[in-house]
């Protein structure tokens, strides 16, 4: 291992040239000190035409700000709340991609990566550093980037899995700013019921994938009496940590990475970050591994549990937009939907409240104009709301409509019945379900 020599953030970003494409480590581990230094160069008129790529990011996002129009242009692989207004006003952009394939954009040269800017842990005795909470597609970016800059931060946990040699980096910057943490709202009564309905579909010994937020936390709470649960997911947060602490999660029934919790990125409390630090029972892996449907399918009884913004009668699942307004992204939903359905005993579960917080129905006759189909109707299986769970597998269009109406909000069912009649005719009432 070479001697570690730190430079200032302002000196490090001198490696960036006009026209470069920059990869950022993401979620809780955005290298803000380097972004601030780039802003200083931009304010001095030294840079223009920089393109940024990343997963969901937390914290300030000046790389998408209209103030830097013509200087910075953001083209993320997922849309967080910090860049959402600018994406929908055209000052920033979005690259639709299954998260499992995001790494392929770099490795195949579809998207050039000139500079990778990341945060890493302190090195171990072998000169290896961990990407901590944000492995995602950063391994791929580091493989192809012309230059790589690392912020060495003692608050980045040393997580086992895919590690990086510190010699890979052209510049090292020292910064001990704590990682971004996130507290999620307590589940509502509706979310608790949905969690209960989902948990009823999960057998002991299952391998779970789910996201973060109030609804996944509600599901985690309902799994408290389950046994021998495994985790293979793209991300997790505090809800999963509580199950591990209770002994519910031990991974003993996994066929792949038995006994290990496998993920690619994290967002949650400091307790979650501390939990993965030097923990041999946790593997933080390249998104190519975690989100590969074939890899996912190798664990029996894989349960992929995802959400939706709306679902139509036929099972088309929208999860990235509200009409033409982009909200999040394709994410890894279809990666896990397909992996789970290939798994022996596996299930794909889409769970959501029957209505939005503003009282708009989320089970609809047809998707809103401009809505994106993240999971096609042929891949839609279990659909869960607070009013029940239905399995669309092998069901015809008319059967699906009847089943979906049955788990819609009661006050919406008359309207949905009328729409189904107008679309399918009177035969819909004679279909056996």
C-alpha positions in Angstrom: 0.0 0.0 0.0 1.4 3.4 -0.9 1.7 6.2 1.7 -1.6 8.0 2.1 -1.3 11.6 1.0 -4.3 13.9 1.4 -5.0 16.9 -0.7 -7.7 19.6 -0.4 -11.0 19.2 -2.1 -10.2 22.2 -4.3 -7.0 20.6 -5.5 -8.7 17.3 -6.0 -11.4 18.6 -8.3 -8.7 20.2 -10.6 -8.8 16.7 -12.2 -12.2 17.5 -13.6 -12.3 19.0 -17.1 -15.0 20.8 -19.1 -17.2 18.3 -20.7 -16.6 15.5 -18.2 -19.1 13.0 -17.1 -19.0 12.5 -13.3 -20.2 9.6 -11.2 -21.2 10.3 -7.6 -21.5 7.8 -4.8 -25.1 8.1 -3.7 -27.9 7.8 -1.2 -26.4 8.6 2.3 -22.8 8.9 1.0 -22.8 11.8 -1.5 -19.3 13.4 -1.5 -20.6 16.9 -0.7 -17.1 18.4 0.0 -16.2 17.6 -3.6 -19.4 19.0 -5.0 -18.9 22.2 -3.1 -15.4 22.5 -4.5 -16.8 22.0 -8.1 -19.3 24.7 -7.4 -16.5 27.1 -6.5 -14.7 26.3 -9.8 -18.0 26.8 -11.6 -18.6 30.1 -9.9 -15.1 31.2 -11.0 -16.0 30.4 -14.6 -13.5 27.5 -14.9 -15.9 24.7 -15.9 -18.9 24.1 -18.0 -20.9 21.2 -19.6 -20.4 18.7 -16.7 -22.9 15.8 -16.6 -23.6 13.9 -13.3 -24.8 10.4 -12.9 -25.9 8.7 -9.6 -28.6 6.8 -7.8 -31.0 8.5 -5.4 -29.1 11.1 -3.4 -29.8 12.8 -0.1 -28.8 16.3 0.8 -28.1 19.4 -1.3 -28.0 18.9 -5.1 -26.5 22.0 -6.7 -25.6 19.8 -9.7 -29.3 20.0 -10.7 -29.9 23.6 -9.8 -31.0 26.1 -12.5 -28.4 28.5 -11.2 -25.8 26.2 -12.9 -27.7 25.8 -16.2 -25.1 25.2 -19.0 -22.4 24.3 -16.4 -23.9 21.3 -14.6 -26.5 18.9 -16.0 -27.8 16.1 -13.9 -28.8 12.8 -15.5 -29.5 10.5 -12.5 -30.5 6.8 -12.6 -33.2 7.6 -9.9 -35.1 10.7 -8.8 -35.0 11.8 -5.2 -36.9 14.7 -3.6 -33.9 16.9 -3.9 -33.8 16.9 -7.7 -37.5 16.1 -8.5 -38.6 19.7 -9.1 -35.7 20.3 -11.4 -36.3 17.1 -13.4 -39.9 18.0 -13.9 -39.1 21.5 -15.0 -36.3 20.3 -17.4 -33.3 21.7 -15.6 -32.2 18.1 -14.7 -32.9 14.8 -16.4 -33.4 11.1 -15.7 -32.0 8.0 -17.3 -34.6 5.2 -17.2 -32.8 2.0 -16.3 -33.3 -1.0 -14.2 -30.9 -0.5 -11.3 -29.4 -3.9 -11.9 -28.4 -2.7 -15.4 -27.0 0.7 -14.3 -23.6 -0.8 -13.9 -23.8 -2.1 -17.5 -24.1 1.4 -18.8 -20.6 2.0 -17.6 -19.0 -1.3 -18.2 -20.3 -1.5 -21.8 -19.3 2.1 -22.6 -22.9 3.2 -23.2 -22.3 6.0 -20.7 -18.7 7.3 -20.4 -17.4 8.0 -17.0 -14.6 10.4 -16.9 -14.4 11.0 -13.1 -15.7 9.0 -10.2 -16.2 11.0 -7.0 -16.9 8.8 -4.0 -16.7 8.4 -0.3 -14.8 5.5 1.3 -14.0 4.1 4.7 -10.6 4.1 6.4 -8.4 1.5 4.7 -7.8 -1.9 6.4 -4.3 -3.5 6.9 -4.3 -4.6 3.3 -5.0 -1.2 1.8 -8.6 -2.1 1.0 -11.4 0.5 1.5 -15.1 -0.1 1.6 -17.7 2.0 -0.2 -19.8 1.6 2.9 -23.5 2.4 2.4 -23.3 3.1 -1.3 -21.8 0.3 -3.4 -24.5 0.3 -6.1 -22.9 0.9 -9.5 -19.9 2.6 -8.1 -17.6 -0.4 -8.6 -18.4 -0.3 -12.3 -17.7 3.5 -12.4 -14.3 3.0 -10.7 -13.4 0.3 -13.2 -13.8 2.6 -16.2 -13.3 6.1 -14.9 -10.3 8.1 -16.3 -9.8 9.6 -12.8 -11.1 8.6 -9.4 -11.3 10.8 -6.3 -12.1 9.4 -2.9 -13.2 11.2 0.2 -11.8 9.1 3.1 -14.3 9.5 5.9 -14.0 7.7 9.2 -17.9 7.8 9.4 -18.2 5.5 6.4 -18.6 2.0 7.8 -16.2 -0.7 6.6 -18.6 -3.1 5.1 -17.5 -6.5 3.7 -18.4 -7.5 0.2 -17.0 -5.7 -2.7 -13.9 -3.7 -1.6 -11.6 -1.3 -3.5 -7.8 -1.0 -3.4 -6.9 2.5 -2.1 -4.3 2.6 -4.9 -7.1 2.9 -7.4 -7.6 6.5 -6.5 -5.8 9.4 -8.1 -6.6 11.8 -5.2 -7.6 11.3 -1.6 -9.4 14.0 0.4 -10.0 13.7 4.2 -13.4 14.7 5.6 -15.2 13.4 8.7 -18.7 14.8 8.1 -21.2 12.3 9.3 -23.3 10.4 6.7 -26.8 11.5 6.1 -29.3 9.7 8.3 -33.0 9.3 7.7 -35.9 8.8 10.0 -39.1 7.4 8.5 -42.6 8.2 9.7 -44.3 5.7 11.9 -46.7 3.5 9.9 -50.3 4.6 9.7 -53.1 2.2 10.7 -53.7 1.6 7.0 -50.0 0.8 6.4 -50.1 -1.6 9.4 -53.0 -3.5 7.9 -51.2 -3.7 4.5 -48.1 -5.0 6.3 -50.2 -7.6 8.0 -51.7 -8.7 4.7 -48.2 -9.0 3.1 -46.8 -10.9 6.1 -49.6 -13.5 5.7 -48.1 -14.4 2.3 -44.5 -14.8 3.7 -43.6 -18.3 5.0 -41.0 -19.0 7.6 -37.6 -19.4 6.0 -38.4 -17.0 3.2 -35.8 -14.7 1.7 -37.0 -11.1 1.6 -36.5 -8.1 -0.6 -38.2 -4.8 0.3 -37.4 -1.1 0.2 -37.4 1.5 2.9 -40.1 3.8 4.3 -43.2 3.5 6.5 -44.8 0.7 4.6 -41.7 -1.6 4.6 -41.3 -0.9 8.3 -44.9 -1.9 8.9 -44.3 -5.1 7.1 -41.1 -5.7 9.1 -43.1 -5.2 12.4 -45.6 -7.8 11.2 -42.8 -10.4 10.6 -41.7 -10.3 14.2 -43.1 -13.8 14.9 -41.7 -15.4 11.8 -38.6 -17.6 11.8 -35.4 -18.0 9.8 -36.0 -15.1 7.5 -33.2 -14.3 5.0 -32.4 -11.0 3.3 -31.2 -10.5 -0.2 -32.2 -7.0 -1.3 -30.9 -3.9 -3.0 -31.4 -1.8 0.1 -32.6 -2.0 3.7 -33.1 0.3 6.7 -34.0 0.2 10.4 -37.0 -2.2 10.0 -34.8 -5.0 8.9 -32.3 -4.2 11.7 -35.0 -4.7 14.3 -35.8 -8.2 12.9 -32.1 -9.1 13.0 -31.9 -8.0 16.6 -34.9 -10.1 17.5 -33.4 -13.2 15.8 -36.1 -13.4 13.2 -33.5 -12.8 10.4 -30.7 -15.3 10.4 -30.5 -16.4 6.8 -30.3 -20.1 7.7 -32.6 -21.2 4.9 -30.8 -19.3 2.1 -29.2 -21.4 -0.6 -26.9 -18.5 -1.6 -24.9 -16.5 0.9 -26.4 -18.5 3.8 -26.4 -16.6 7.0 -25.5 -13.3 5.3 -27.5 -10.2 4.9 -26.9 -9.0 1.3 -27.6 -5.5 0.0 -26.1 -2.8 -2.3 -27.0 0.4 -0.6 -28.5 1.7 2.6 -30.4 4.7 4.1 -31.4 4.9 7.7 -30.2 5.7 11.2 -26.6 5.7 12.4 -27.5 2.4 14.2 -27.9 0.8 10.7 -24.5 2.2 9.6 -22.8 1.1 12.8 -24.4 -2.4 12.4 -22.7 -3.1 9.0 -19.3 -1.8 10.2 -16.8 -4.7 10.2 -19.8 -7.1 10.4 -19.0 -10.4 8.6 -22.7 -11.3 8.5 -23.4 -8.4 6.1 -22.2 -8.2 2.5 -22.5 -4.9 0.5 -22.3 -5.9 -3.1 -22.2 -4.6 -6.6 -25.7 -3.9 -7.9 -24.9 -6.4 -10.7 -24.9 -9.1 -8.1 -27.8 -8.1 -5.8 -30.2 -7.2 -8.6 -29.4 -10.0 -11.1 -32.7 -12.0 -11.4 -30.9 -15.3 -11.8 -28.9 -14.7 -8.6 -32.1 -13.6 -6.8 -33.9 -16.8 -7.9 -31.2 -19.1 -6.4 -32.7 -18.5 -2.9 -35.9 -20.5 -2.5 -39.1 -18.7 -1.3 -37.8 -15.3 -2.3 -40.4 -12.7 -1.6 -40.1 -9.5 -3.6 -42.2 -6.8 -1.9 -42.6 -3.5 -3.8 -45.0 -0.6 -4.1 -46.8 1.4 -6.7 -48.3 4.8 -7.5 -51.2 3.1 -9.3 -52.3 -0.2 -10.9 -54.8 -0.7 -13.6 -57.5 -3.4 -14.1 -55.1 -5.6 -16.2 -52.2 -5.5 -13.7 -50.0 -2.8 -15.3 -48.0 -1.4 -12.4 -46.9 2.2 -12.4 -44.2 3.0 -9.8 -42.0 5.8 -11.2 -44.4 8.6 -12.1 -47.7 10.3 -11.4 -49.1 10.8 -14.9 -46.4 12.7 -16.8 -44.7 13.9 -13.6 -41.7 11.8 -12.7 -41.6 10.9 -9.1 -38.8 8.3 -8.5 -37.6 5.8 -11.1 -37.7 2.3 -12.4 -35.4 1.2 -9.6 -34.9 -2.5 -9.0 -38.6 -3.4 -9.0 -38.6 -5.6 -12.1 -35.2 -7.1 -11.3 -36.7 -8.5 -8.1 -40.2 -9.2 -9.5 -38.6 -11.5 -12.1 -36.1 -13.0 -9.7 -38.7 -13.8 -7.1 -41.1 -15.5 -9.7 -38.2 -17.7 -10.9 -37.4 -18.7 -7.3 -38.8 -22.0 -6.1 -41.8 -21.1 -3.9 -41.1 -17.4 -4.6 -43.7 -14.6 -4.8 -43.8 -11.1 -6.3 -45.9 -8.8 -4.1 -47.0 -5.3 -4.9 -48.4 -3.5 -1.9 -50.0 0.0 -1.6 -52.8 1.9 0.0 -56.0 1.8 -2.0 -56.1 5.6 -2.0 -53.5 8.4 -1.9 -53.3 10.8 1.0 -55.6 13.1 -0.9 -58.2 10.5 -1.4 -57.5 9.6 -5.1 -58.0 6.0 -6.0 -54.8 4.0 -6.9 -56.6 1.1 -8.5 -57.7 2.5 -11.8 -59.5 1.3 -15.0 -56.6 2.7 -17.1 -53.3 4.3 -16.0 -53.2 8.1 -16.1 -52.0 9.6 -19.4 -48.2 9.6 -19.4 -47.8 7.1 -16.5 -44.9 4.7 -16.9 -45.3 0.9 -16.7 -42.6 -0.3 -14.4 -43.9 -3.9 -14.1 -45.8 -5.2 -17.1 -49.1 -6.9 -16.6 -47.6 -10.3 -17.5 -45.2 -9.9 -14.5 -47.9 -8.8 -12.0 -48.7 -11.4 -9.5 -49.8 -10.7 -5.9 -51.5 -7.3 -5.4 -52.1 -6.2 -1.8 -54.0 -3.3 -0.3 -55.6 -2.7 3.1 -58.7 -4.5 1.8 -57.0 -7.8 1.0 -54.6 -9.7 -1.3 -55.2 -11.2 -4.8 -53.1 -13.2 -7.1 -53.3 -12.2 -10.7 -51.0 -15.1 -11.9 -52.7 -16.9 -14.8 -55.8 -14.8 -14.6 -57.6 -13.3 -17.7 -58.2 -9.6 -18.1 -61.8 -9.9 -16.9 -60.8 -12.0 -13.9 -58.1 -9.5 -13.0 -60.6 -6.6 -13.2 -63.0 -8.4 -10.8 -60.2 -9.3 -8.4 -58.7 -5.8 -8.4 -62.1 -4.2 -7.7 -62.5 -6.5 -4.7 -59.4 -4.9 -3.0 -60.2 -1.3 -4.0 -61.5 1.2 -1.5 -65.2 0.5 -1.0 -66.2 4.0 -2.0 -64.5 3.5 -5.4 -65.9 0.1 -6.3 -69.1 1.3 -7.9 -67.2 3.6 -10.2 -64.7 0.8 -11.0 -67.6 -1.7 -11.6 -69.1 0.7 -14.1 -65.8 1.2 -15.9 -65.2 -2.6 -16.1 -68.7 -3.1 -17.5 -68.1 -0.4 -20.2 -64.8 -2.0 -21.1 -65.6 -5.7 -21.0 -69.3 -5.9 -21.2 -71.8 -7.9 -19.1 -69.7 -11.1 -19.3 -67.5 -9.7 -16.5 -70.2 -10.5 -14.0 -70.3 -14.1 -15.0 -66.6 -14.7 -14.8 -65.6 -17.1 -12.1 -62.9 -15.9 -9.7 
